[in-house]
């Protein structure tokens, strides 16, 4: 089951150096890039290294994507010990972000490190001659993985910052460092091209042996094409890619929703793409990117109460999210930990701006009352994978694309598959609350958006959904009115046309004179 891709960039990237013209003889023990890329092992190791930045969550500060996708949205408050704990995330959730935000700098650089690794692989692996070990089929698959991952890193960037520099070559000199930003539309076009290349060459999930579980698949590329086309409002293309994923029968919903968030459920029938983590008991504190293959999500999101794992208490679900679940929805208690008064030992440190809730999905609690939890072999690193794309997400994206293209019956069927797994009533015929107001007869669009929120809550989707729907301003203003007085006192005004994007980090502006800042920053 665990953990199938060994992320080793060392052999591929750390001991390499380019040849310099002024050297008449090669230095002992130094491998030239051209000499290194020979044979299947070298190609595979190098592409394995392209996955590694997906795992990274800490360098100068912590920067997992849920600090944006959850905490910036109406789904979660930052949490932690107090408002000063992770001040960069505090600024982001309260519309006080400055360009020197360290969380954004690390996030930005992480994605470009991933892109650089992909460019290296694409450039050199594509030139390698095939043989009995590096077959044409294997080389094509490895190149497709690198194209998929490059698209994935760019997708992460464009959602947060808008247009960014498009780099599709190996940057080996400061002479080609200053690259201007491309428009967001051009970045999305580039992403789609990479994904189409990957989709045409990647195998289906069922074709991989168990040791390769976690690699990019044809289904993952098609799901990302579905998703990317939703972001660019190309709904017919999105619908067609959704049709392609669903029709092949590669994925099914887990019969038990909670199984998606257990070690036993990793790379299971609902998993389309997930970031692979593993138990890493020898990891040390504070060294930064690449020093562990364990994840921080467990310790970061567990309650600070020793009775509940003694974590760091970040990513508190809001009352607003809690209230949107319909009566009897089993997903609420799988998603949100609501500790008893007895379990809260220190209210001043464990209740954040009025929220006592915690994200249960990645806390690795093993009992219904949360009294038992997975004992970490290293104090800060956990073994659980991060689900990036689940089949439920695919069905709801497909429902959205169908609804936008007039395929109402198909949209309702996909929506009701997700609701049926949660044992909720079919659409139409149910009601739910939005910002404390009952919606008794929701439109299909309202129903799909509600379902995305409760099905995918605390998995880093919400903020990006609000922005692509163009409703961030009105949603966040309405949410603010439902928050505690303590939370409202921290919030600045949301400025439409500015706060949907975050600033390009000032350190990057200093390094690259061709970059321009986002409006308002």
C-alpha positions as CSV (number, residue, x, y, z in Angstrom):
1,X,0.0,0.0,0.0
2,X,2.7,2.5,1.1
3,X,4.4,4.4,-0.4
4,X,5.0,3.8,-4.0
5,X,6.9,6.6,-5.7
6,X,10.3,7.1,-4.1
7,X,11.0,10.8,-4.5
8,X,14.8,10.9,-5.0
9,X,16.0,14.0,-6.8
10,X,19.5,13.6,-5.5
11,X,20.9,11.4,-8.1
12,X,19.2,13.4,-10.8
13,X,19.8,16.9,-9.7
14,X,22.2,17.4,-6.8
15,X,25.5,16.0,-8.1
16,X,25.3,17.4,-11.6
17,X,27.2,20.3,-13.1
18,X,27.5,21.7,-16.6
19,X,30.8,21.7,-18.5
20,X,32.6,25.0,-18.6
21,X,34.5,26.0,-21.7
22,X,37.6,27.0,-19.9
23,X,38.2,23.6,-18.4
24,X,40.5,21.5,-20.5
25,X,39.9,18.3,-18.6
26,X,36.9,17.2,-16.6
27,X,37.1,17.4,-12.8
28,X,37.3,14.1,-11.0
29,X,34.0,12.8,-9.6
30,X,31.9,15.3,-11.6
31,X,29.2,14.0,-14.0
32,X,28.2,16.1,-17.0
33,X,24.4,16.4,-17.6
34,X,24.7,14.8,-21.0
35,X,26.6,11.9,-19.6
36,X,24.2,11.4,-16.7
37,X,21.1,11.0,-18.9
38,X,21.7,7.5,-20.2
39,X,19.5,4.5,-19.4
40,X,16.1,3.9,-17.9
41,X,17.2,4.4,-14.3
42,X,18.5,7.9,-14.9
43,X,15.4,8.9,-16.7
44,X,13.1,7.4,-14.1
45,X,14.9,9.0,-11.2
46,X,14.9,12.4,-12.8
47,X,11.2,12.3,-13.4
48,X,10.6,11.0,-9.8
49,X,12.4,14.1,-8.7
50,X,9.7,16.2,-10.5
51,X,7.1,14.9,-8.0
52,X,9.1,16.0,-4.9
53,X,8.0,19.7,-4.7
54,X,4.4,18.5,-4.4
55,X,5.4,17.2,-1.0
56,X,7.1,20.3,0.3
57,X,5.2,22.4,2.9
58,X,7.9,24.1,4.8
59,X,11.0,26.3,4.0
60,X,11.2,29.7,5.8
61,X,7.6,29.2,6.9
62,X,4.8,26.7,6.5
63,X,3.0,27.1,3.2
64,X,0.6,24.2,2.5
65,X,-2.0,25.2,-0.2
66,X,-4.9,24.9,2.3
67,X,-3.7,28.1,3.9
68,X,-5.1,29.6,0.8
69,X,-7.8,27.3,-0.3
70,X,-9.4,26.9,3.1
71,X,-8.3,29.7,5.4
72,X,-8.7,32.5,2.9
73,X,-12.3,31.4,2.3
74,X,-15.4,31.2,4.4
75,X,-14.6,27.6,5.3
76,X,-11.9,28.2,7.9
77,X,-10.1,30.5,10.2
78,X,-6.3,30.4,10.5
79,X,-6.2,29.0,14.0
80,X,-3.0,28.3,15.9
81,X,-2.0,29.5,19.3
82,X,-3.2,33.1,18.7
83,X,-3.5,35.7,15.9
84,X,0.3,36.1,15.8
85,X,1.0,32.4,15.2
86,X,1.6,32.2,11.4
87,X,1.2,36.0,10.9
88,X,1.6,35.6,7.1
89,X,-1.6,33.4,7.0
90,X,-3.4,35.9,9.3
91,X,-2.7,38.7,6.9
92,X,-3.9,36.7,4.0
93,X,-7.3,35.6,5.5
94,X,-8.0,39.2,6.7
95,X,-7.1,41.0,3.4
96,X,-4.0,42.6,4.8
97,X,-1.5,40.9,2.6
98,X,1.7,42.7,1.7
99,X,4.2,41.7,-1.1
100,X,6.8,40.6,1.4
101,X,4.6,37.8,2.7
102,X,6.9,34.9,3.3
103,X,4.2,32.2,2.9
104,X,3.5,33.4,-0.6
105,X,7.2,33.7,-1.5
106,X,7.8,30.0,-0.5
107,X,4.7,28.9,-2.3
108,X,5.7,30.8,-5.5
109,X,9.3,29.4,-5.4
110,X,8.2,25.9,-4.7
111,X,6.1,25.7,-7.9
112,X,8.9,27.1,-10.0
113,X,11.3,24.6,-8.5
114,X,8.9,21.9,-9.7
115,X,8.7,23.5,-13.1
116,X,12.4,23.7,-13.4
117,X,12.7,20.0,-12.6
118,X,10.1,19.2,-15.2
119,X,11.9,21.3,-17.8
120,X,15.1,19.5,-17.1
121,X,13.4,16.1,-17.5
122,X,11.6,17.1,-20.7
123,X,14.7,18.5,-22.3
124,X,17.0,15.6,-21.6
125,X,14.8,12.6,-21.5
126,X,13.3,13.5,-24.9
127,X,16.8,13.3,-26.4
128,X,17.7,10.0,-24.9
129,X,18.0,7.0,-27.2
130,X,15.7,4.1,-26.5
131,X,17.1,0.6,-25.7
132,X,16.0,-2.6,-24.1
133,X,15.5,-0.9,-20.7
134,X,14.4,2.6,-21.8
135,X,11.8,1.5,-24.2
136,X,9.8,4.0,-26.4
137,X,6.8,3.3,-24.3
138,X,8.6,4.0,-21.0
139,X,10.2,7.2,-22.4
140,X,6.9,8.5,-23.6
141,X,5.3,7.8,-20.2
142,X,8.0,9.6,-18.3
143,X,7.8,12.6,-20.6
144,X,4.0,12.6,-20.2
145,X,4.4,12.5,-16.4
146,X,6.8,15.5,-16.6
147,X,4.3,17.5,-18.8
148,X,1.5,16.6,-16.4
149,X,3.4,17.8,-13.4
150,X,4.6,21.0,-15.1
151,X,0.9,21.8,-15.9
152,X,0.0,21.1,-12.3
153,X,2.6,23.5,-10.9
154,X,1.5,26.2,-13.3
155,X,-2.2,25.6,-12.4
156,X,-1.3,26.1,-8.7
157,X,0.5,29.4,-9.6
158,X,-2.1,30.9,-11.9
159,X,-4.9,30.4,-9.4
160,X,-3.1,32.3,-6.8
161,X,-1.2,35.0,-8.7
162,X,-2.8,35.3,-12.1
163,X,-0.4,35.5,-15.0
164,X,3.2,34.4,-14.3
165,X,6.2,33.9,-16.5
166,X,6.0,30.8,-18.8
167,X,9.3,29.0,-18.7
168,X,9.4,25.9,-21.0
169,X,13.2,25.5,-21.2
170,X,16.1,24.9,-18.9
171,X,17.3,28.1,-17.3
172,X,21.1,27.7,-17.3
173,X,22.2,31.3,-17.3
174,X,21.3,34.6,-15.8
175,X,21.0,36.0,-19.3
176,X,17.6,34.3,-19.7
177,X,16.4,35.0,-16.2
178,X,14.3,38.1,-16.7
179,X,11.1,36.8,-18.1
180,X,7.9,38.9,-18.1
181,X,4.6,37.7,-16.9
182,X,2.2,36.1,-19.4
183,X,-1.5,36.8,-19.3
184,X,-3.5,34.3,-17.3
185,X,-5.2,33.2,-20.4
186,X,-1.9,32.3,-22.0
187,X,-0.9,30.4,-18.9
188,X,-4.1,28.4,-19.0
189,X,-3.5,27.7,-22.7
190,X,0.0,26.4,-21.9
191,X,-1.4,24.2,-19.1
192,X,-4.0,22.7,-21.5
193,X,-1.3,21.9,-24.1
194,X,0.8,20.1,-21.5
195,X,-2.2,18.2,-20.2
196,X,-3.2,17.1,-23.7
197,X,0.3,15.9,-24.4
198,X,0.2,14.0,-21.1
199,X,-3.3,12.6,-21.7
200,X,-2.3,11.1,-25.0
201,X,0.7,9.2,-23.6
202,X,-0.1,8.3,-20.0
203,X,-1.5,4.9,-19.0
204,X,-4.8,4.4,-17.2
205,X,-4.6,3.9,-13.4
206,X,-5.3,0.1,-13.7
207,X,-2.2,-0.3,-15.9
208,X,0.2,0.6,-13.2
209,X,1.7,-2.0,-10.9
210,X,1.3,-1.4,-7.2
211,X,4.8,0.0,-6.8
212,X,4.0,2.8,-9.3
213,X,0.7,3.9,-7.6
214,X,0.7,7.7,-7.2
215,X,2.1,8.4,-10.7
216,X,0.2,10.6,-13.0
217,X,-2.4,8.7,-15.1
218,X,-4.5,9.3,-18.1
219,X,-7.5,9.8,-15.8
220,X,-5.7,12.4,-13.8
221,X,-4.7,14.4,-16.9
222,X,-8.3,14.2,-18.2
223,X,-9.6,15.3,-14.8
224,X,-7.2,18.3,-14.9
225,X,-8.4,19.1,-18.4
226,X,-12.0,19.1,-17.1
227,X,-10.9,21.4,-14.2
228,X,-8.8,23.8,-16.3
229,X,-11.6,24.3,-18.8
230,X,-14.0,25.1,-16.0
231,X,-11.6,27.8,-14.9
232,X,-11.5,29.3,-18.4
233,X,-15.3,28.9,-18.8
234,X,-14.9,26.5,-21.7
235,X,-17.8,24.4,-20.5
236,X,-18.4,22.2,-23.5
237,X,-14.7,21.1,-23.5
238,X,-14.9,20.5,-19.8
239,X,-18.0,18.4,-20.3
240,X,-16.3,16.3,-22.9
241,X,-13.3,15.7,-20.7
242,X,-15.6,14.7,-17.9
243,X,-17.4,12.3,-20.2
244,X,-14.0,10.7,-21.0
245,X,-13.1,10.2,-17.3
246,X,-16.5,8.8,-16.3
247,X,-17.2,6.6,-19.3
248,X,-14.0,4.5,-18.8
249,X,-15.1,3.2,-15.4
250,X,-11.6,3.7,-13.9
251,X,-13.0,5.3,-10.7
252,X,-15.8,4.8,-8.2
253,X,-17.0,6.5,-5.1
254,X,-15.9,4.7,-1.9
255,X,-18.9,3.3,-0.2
256,X,-17.8,4.9,3.0
257,X,-17.0,8.6,2.7
258,X,-14.6,8.5,5.6
259,X,-12.4,5.8,3.9
260,X,-10.9,8.6,1.7
261,X,-9.1,10.0,4.7
262,X,-7.4,6.8,6.1
263,X,-4.2,5.1,5.4
264,X,-6.1,2.1,4.2
265,X,-8.0,4.2,1.7
266,X,-4.9,5.7,0.0
267,X,-4.7,5.3,-3.8
268,X,-8.1,3.6,-3.6
269,X,-11.0,3.5,-6.1
270,X,-11.9,7.2,-5.6
271,X,-8.4,8.5,-5.9
272,X,-7.6,10.2,-9.1
273,X,-4.5,12.0,-8.0
274,X,-2.9,12.4,-4.6
275,X,0.4,13.6,-3.1
276,X,2.3,10.6,-1.7
277,X,3.7,10.8,1.8
278,X,5.3,8.2,4.0
279,X,6.3,7.5,7.6
280,X,9.6,9.2,8.1
281,X,10.7,8.9,11.7
282,X,14.2,10.2,11.1
283,X,13.1,13.6,9.9
284,X,14.6,16.5,11.8
285,X,13.1,19.9,12.7
286,X,13.1,23.0,10.6
287,X,15.5,22.1,7.8
288,X,13.1,23.0,5.0
289,X,12.3,21.7,1.6
290,X,13.1,18.1,0.8
291,X,14.3,17.0,4.2
292,X,11.3,14.7,4.8
293,X,8.8,12.5,3.0
294,X,6.3,12.9,5.8
295,X,3.5,15.5,5.8
296,X,2.9,18.3,8.3
297,X,-0.9,18.3,7.8
298,X,-1.6,15.9,10.7
299,X,0.2,17.9,13.4
300,X,-0.7,21.2,12.0
301,X,-4.5,20.6,11.9
302,X,-4.8,18.5,15.1
303,X,-6.3,20.2,18.1
304,X,-3.8,21.8,20.5
305,X,-5.5,19.8,23.3
306,X,-3.3,16.9,24.5
307,X,-6.5,14.9,24.8
308,X,-6.9,15.2,21.0
309,X,-3.3,14.7,19.8
310,X,-1.6,17.8,21.0
311,X,-1.3,19.4,17.6
312,X,-0.8,23.0,16.5
313,X,-4.4,23.8,15.9
314,X,-4.4,25.4,12.5
315,X,-7.3,25.5,9.9
316,X,-10.3,25.8,12.2
317,X,-13.6,25.2,10.3
318,X,-16.0,28.1,10.7
319,X,-19.5,28.0,12.2
320,X,-20.7,29.2,8.7
321,X,-19.4,25.9,7.2
322,X,-20.8,23.8,10.0
323,X,-24.2,25.3,9.5
324,X,-24.4,24.7,5.8
325,X,-24.5,20.9,6.2
326,X,-28.0,19.5,6.0
327,X,-29.5,17.6,8.9
328,X,-28.2,14.1,9.0
329,X,-25.3,14.7,6.5
330,X,-22.7,12.1,7.6
331,X,-20.0,14.2,6.0
332,X,-20.1,16.9,8.6
333,X,-18.7,14.8,11.4
334,X,-16.1,13.2,9.2
335,X,-15.0,16.7,8.2
336,X,-15.3,18.7,11.4
337,X,-14.2,17.7,14.8
338,X,-16.4,19.3,17.5
339,X,-14.6,18.6,20.8
340,X,-16.4,18.3,24.0
341,X,-15.8,20.7,26.9
342,X,-13.9,17.9,28.7
343,X,-11.6,17.5,25.7
344,X,-10.8,21.2,25.6
345,X,-8.2,21.7,28.3
346,X,-7.1,25.2,27.6
347,X,-9.9,27.3,25.9
348,X,-7.7,30.3,25.6
349,X,-5.3,28.4,23.3
350,X,-7.6,25.8,21.7
351,X,-10.6,28.1,20.7
352,X,-9.6,30.5,18.0
353,X,-11.6,33.7,17.6
354,X,-14.7,31.8,18.8
355,X,-14.2,28.6,16.7
356,X,-13.8,25.4,18.7
357,X,-13.9,23.2,15.5
358,X,-11.0,21.4,13.9
359,X,-10.4,19.8,10.5
360,X,-10.9,16.1,11.2
361,X,-10.0,14.8,7.7
362,X,-6.2,14.9,8.1
363,X,-6.0,14.7,11.9
364,X,-5.9,10.8,11.7
365,X,-8.4,10.2,14.4
366,X,-9.3,6.6,14.7
367,X,-12.4,6.6,16.9
368,X,-15.8,8.3,16.5
369,X,-15.3,10.3,19.7
370,X,-11.7,11.3,18.7
371,X,-10.3,9.7,21.9
372,X,-8.0,7.5,19.8
373,X,-5.6,8.9,17.2
374,X,-2.7,7.7,15.1
375,X,0.6,8.0,17.1
376,X,3.2,9.8,15.0
377,X,6.6,8.2,14.9
378,X,8.1,11.6,14.4
379,X,6.7,14.5,16.4
380,X,5.9,16.7,13.4
381,X,5.5,14.4,10.3
382,X,2.6,12.2,9.4
383,X,2.3,9.4,6.8
384,X,-1.1,10.2,5.3
385,X,-1.4,11.2,1.6
386,X,-3.1,14.4,0.5
387,X,-6.1,13.9,-1.8
388,X,-5.7,16.4,-4.7
389,X,-8.5,15.0,-7.0
390,X,-11.2,12.6,-5.9
391,X,-13.8,11.1,-8.2
392,X,-16.5,13.0,-6.2
393,X,-14.7,16.2,-7.3
394,X,-14.8,14.9,-10.9
395,X,-18.5,14.2,-10.7
396,X,-19.3,17.6,-9.3
397,X,-17.1,19.4,-11.9
398,X,-18.9,17.3,-14.6
399,X,-22.3,18.3,-13.1
400,X,-21.3,21.9,-13.3
401,X,-20.1,21.6,-16.9
402,X,-23.3,19.8,-17.9
403,X,-25.5,22.4,-16.2
404,X,-23.7,25.2,-18.1
405,X,-24.2,23.4,-21.4
406,X,-27.9,22.6,-21.0
407,X,-27.4,18.9,-20.1
408,X,-29.5,19.1,-17.0
409,X,-30.3,15.4,-16.7
410,X,-26.7,14.5,-16.8
411,X,-25.9,17.2,-14.3
412,X,-28.5,16.0,-11.9
413,X,-27.4,12.4,-12.2
414,X,-23.8,13.2,-11.4
415,X,-24.9,15.4,-8.5
416,X,-27.1,12.8,-7.0
417,X,-24.4,10.1,-7.2
418,X,-22.4,12.2,-4.8
419,X,-25.4,12.9,-2.6
420,X,-26.4,9.2,-2.6
421,X,-23.1,8.1,-1.2
422,X,-23.7,10.5,1.7
423,X,-27.3,9.1,2.0
424,X,-28.8,12.5,1.3
425,X,-32.0,13.1,-0.6
426,X,-31.9,13.4,-4.4
427,X,-32.1,16.8,-6.2
428,X,-34.6,18.4,-6.3
429,X,-36.5,18.3,-3.1
430,X,-34.2,19.3,-0.3
431,X,-33.1,22.5,1.5
432,X,-30.0,23.8,3.1
433,X,-28.7,27.0,4.6
434,X,-26.3,29.6,3.1
435,X,-25.0,32.3,5.5
436,X,-27.8,31.3,8.0
437,X,-30.6,31.7,5.4
438,X,-32.6,28.7,4.4
439,X,-32.7,27.9,0.7
440,X,-35.8,25.8,0.3
441,X,-35.9,25.4,-3.5
442,X,-32.3,25.7,-4.7
443,X,-31.6,26.1,-8.4
444,X,-29.4,23.4,-10.0
445,X,-26.4,25.8,-9.9
446,X,-27.0,26.6,-6.2
447,X,-27.3,22.9,-5.4
448,X,-24.0,22.0,-7.2
449,X,-22.2,24.8,-5.5
450,X,-23.6,23.8,-2.1
451,X,-22.5,20.2,-2.8
452,X,-19.0,21.1,-3.7
453,X,-18.7,23.0,-0.4
454,X,-19.9,20.2,1.9
455,X,-18.4,17.3,-0.1
456,X,-14.9,18.8,-0.5
457,X,-14.7,21.0,2.6
458,X,-11.3,21.4,4.2
459,X,-9.6,19.9,1.2
460,X,-8.3,23.3,-0.2
461,X,-11.0,23.9,-2.9
462,X,-13.3,26.5,-1.6
463,X,-11.4,29.8,-2.1
464,X,-10.5,28.9,-5.7
465,X,-14.1,27.9,-6.5
466,X,-15.4,31.2,-5.2
467,X,-12.9,33.1,-7.4
468,X,-13.6,31.2,-10.6
469,X,-17.4,31.6,-10.0
470,X,-16.8,35.3,-9.7
471,X,-18.6,35.5,-6.3
472,X,-15.7,36.0,-3.9
473,X,-16.7,39.6,-2.9
474,X,-20.3,38.9,-2.1
475,X,-19.7,35.6,-0.5
476,X,-17.0,36.9,1.8
477,X,-19.0,40.0,2.8
478,X,-22.0,37.8,3.6
479,X,-19.8,35.4,5.5
480,X,-18.2,38.2,7.5
481,X,-21.6,39.2,8.9
482,X,-22.1,35.7,10.3
483,X,-18.7,35.5,12.1
484,X,-18.0,36.1,15.8
485,X,-17.3,39.7,17.0
486,X,-13.7,38.6,17.6
487,X,-13.2,37.4,14.1
488,X,-14.9,40.4,12.5
489,X,-12.7,42.7,14.4
490,X,-9.6,41.3,12.6
491,X,-11.0,41.6,9.0
492,X,-10.2,44.4,6.6
493,X,-12.5,45.2,3.7
494,X,-12.5,42.9,0.7
495,X,-11.7,44.9,-2.4
496,X,-13.2,43.4,-5.6
497,X,-10.7,43.3,-8.4
498,X,-7.7,43.1,-6.0
499,X,-8.1,40.5,-3.4
500,X,-9.1,37.6,-5.8
501,X,-5.4,37.4,-6.5
502,X,-2.3,37.7,-4.2
503,X,0.7,39.9,-4.8
504,X,3.8,38.7,-6.7
505,X,6.4,38.3,-3.9
506,X,8.6,41.4,-3.6
507,X,11.8,39.2,-3.5
508,X,10.8,37.9,-7.0
509,X,10.3,41.5,-8.3
510,X,13.8,42.3,-7.0
511,X,15.3,39.3,-8.9
512,X,13.3,39.7,-12.1
513,X,13.0,43.3,-13.3
514,X,10.6,42.2,-16.1
515,X,7.9,41.3,-13.5
516,X,5.0,43.6,-12.8
517,X,2.9,43.6,-9.6
518,X,-0.8,42.8,-9.4
519,X,-3.2,45.7,-9.3
520,X,-3.6,47.3,-5.8
521,X,-0.5,45.9,-4.2
